């Protein structure tokens, strides 16, 4: 984790650029106003959300007000997918260094690489567990009984 940077970076409107790069992940009328350090973080998280699958995710707003912020989105996935998106968006808000009462750890910017690497490890663990059948072990696969 890094300490929150001073709020002296210039904010820019990345809406048009993001519409071009992320296309269908951006809702009509979306507004994206961030500084140049926050923008790549948002792109990384949108990439991760896109990897979840076709859940009709749409970013509606991501604005750094300094102080405060506005982030909103919509998606129509399964309950598991919705939970995953909500978790990622909460981590995105923390990673962008937004300053507000709803932040998990105010004054600290979460390292997006750590968060995204942890998410990849969780995906790998789920993939391994999906390969394990939920069946009773075969006779040859059981440990010998203690006598």
Secondary structure as GFF3:
##gff-version 3
##sequence-region A 1 147
A	DSSP	beta_strand	2	3	.	.	.	ID=ss1
A	DSSP	beta_strand	12	13	.	.	.	ID=ss2
A	DSSP	alpha_helix	15	22	.	.	.	ID=ss3
A	DSSP	three_ten_helix	23	25	.	.	.	ID=ss4
A	DSSP	beta_strand	26	34	.	.	.	ID=ss5
A	DSSP	alpha_helix	36	50	.	.	.	ID=ss6
A	DSSP	beta_strand	58	64	.	.	.	ID=ss7
A	DSSP	beta_strand	69	74	.	.	.	ID=ss8
A	DSSP	alpha_helix	79	95	.	.	.	ID=ss9
A	DSSP	beta_strand	108	109	.	.	.	ID=ss10
A	DSSP	alpha_helix	112	131	.	.	.	ID=ss11
A	DSSP	three_ten_helix	139	141	.	.	.	ID=ss12
###
